[in-house]
Amino acid sequence: MNDDNTKVFIRIHQAIETRDQAAIEKAIDEVIAPDVIFHAPMPSGMSGVQAMKNVWIVLLRAFPDIRVTIEDIIAEGDKVAYRSRVTGTHLGEYRGAEPTGRRVAYDEMFIVRYADGLAAEIWGVVDVYAQLRQIGLAE
């Protein structure tokens, strides 16, 4: 594995595990390129680090006990790929839905390309359907 890129990935994951918005935003500023390119659904009208910060504002509000468990990490060259399982309890508004108190569990996979020690490009696949189905927004 590329140790430098893996360390950058672990830094952001450790911040996410704190569930502290300020710590997450600080880590994002430290390890994500300001003009990061996303190849994954992001909030409309946002890009770069602000879009990533907003994702965590929304997720922490909706699932304050959110947990991201890394199942696999593969690093080669300038990329780190990982597969994770996300769990949490729907305790806050999410996509227009009032809290249901339901537990959710869904999978996601990302590939992150690093340049100059920062995450420069991110491809992601998140099982949003499973997430929405579990809180009653999809059948």
URJO-V766683 format. One record per residue. N is the residue number from 0. RES is the residue in one small letter. OMEGA is omega in whole degrees, 0 to 359 (999 if undefined). D_CENTER is the distance of its C-alpha to the mean C-alpha in Angstrom with 1 decimal. Layout:
N_RES_OMEGA_D_CENTER + N_RES_OMEGA_D_CENTER
This chain:
0_m_174_21.4 + 1_n_186_21.0 + 2_d_182_20.9 + 3_d_180_19.9 + 4_n_179_16.8 + 5_t_178_15.9 + 6_k_177_16.6 + 7_v_178_14.3 + 8_f_182_11.3 + 9_i_179_12.6 + 10_r_181_12.9 + 11_i_180_9.4 + 12_h_179_8.7 + 13_q_178_11.9 + 14_a_179_11.0 + 15_i_181_8.1 + 16_e_177_10.9 + 17_t_184_13.2 + 18_r_180_11.7 + 19_d_186_13.7 + 20_q_181_12.6 + 21_a_179_15.1 + 22_a_179_14.0 + 23_i_180_10.4 + 24_e_178_12.1 + 25_k_179_14.6 + 26_a_178_12.5 + 27_i_180_10.8 + 28_d_183_14.5 + 29_e_191_15.6 + 30_v_180_13.6 + 31_i_178_12.3 + 32_a_182_15.3 + 33_p_181_16.3 + 34_d_181_16.9 + 35_v_179_13.9 + 36_i_179_14.2 + 37_f_171_11.6 + 38_h_181_12.8 + 39_a_179_10.5 + 40_p_178_11.1 + 41_m_178_10.6 + 42_p_182_12.7 + 43_s_177_16.3 + 44_g_180_18.1 + 45_m_175_15.3 + 46_s_177_14.4 + 47_g_185_13.5 + 48_v_180_12.0 + 49_q_177_13.0 + 50_a_180_10.9 + 51_m_177_7.6 + 52_k_181_9.4 + 53_n_177_10.4 + 54_v_183_7.2 + 55_w_173_7.2 + 56_i_181_10.9 + 57_v_183_10.9 + 58_l_180_8.9 + 59_l_176_10.9 + 60_r_184_14.0 + 61_a_185_13.8 + 62_f_187_12.7 + 63_p_178_13.9 + 64_d_184_14.2 + 65_i_179_10.7 + 66_r_177_10.5 + 67_v_181_8.3 + 68_t_180_11.2 + 69_i_180_11.3 + 70_e_181_14.2 + 71_d_171_15.0 + 72_i_176_14.7 + 73_i_180_17.0 + 74_a_177_17.9 + 75_e_179_20.7 + 76_g_182_22.0 + 77_d_183_19.5 + 78_k_170_16.5 + 79_v_176_14.2 + 80_a_177_13.1 + 81_y_178_11.3 + 82_r_182_11.2 + 83_s_177_9.7 + 84_r_181_10.9 + 85_v_177_9.3 + 86_t_178_12.2 + 87_g_179_13.3 + 88_t_182_16.2 + 89_h_184_16.6 + 90_l_180_18.4 + 91_g_181_17.7 + 92_e_178_18.0 + 93_y_179_15.5 + 94_r_178_16.4 + 95_g_181_20.0 + 96_a_174_20.3 + 97_e_182_21.8 + 98_p_179_20.6 + 99_t_185_21.9 + 100_g_181_21.4 + 101_r_173_20.2 + 102_r_175_18.0 + 103_v_174_15.2 + 104_a_180_14.0 + 105_y_183_12.2 + 106_d_176_11.1 + 107_e_176_8.8 + 108_m_180_9.7 + 109_f_168_8.9 + 110_i_182_11.7 + 111_v_175_11.6 + 112_r_182_15.0 + 113_y_174_16.3 + 114_a_180_19.3 + 115_d_177_21.2 + 116_g_181_18.8 + 117_l_173_15.9 + 118_a_186_13.0 + 119_a_184_14.9 + 120_e_184_13.6 + 121_i_172_10.5 + 122_w_182_11.2 + 123_g_174_9.0 + 124_v_181_10.5 + 125_v_179_9.2 + 126_d_181_12.2 + 127_v_179_12.3 + 128_y_179_16.0 + 129_a_179_15.9 + 130_q_183_13.8 + 131_l_179_16.3 + 132_r_184_19.2 + 133_q_176_18.7 + 134_i_172_18.8 + 135_g_179_21.7 + 136_l_178_20.6 + 137_a_178_21.4 + 138_e_999_24.1
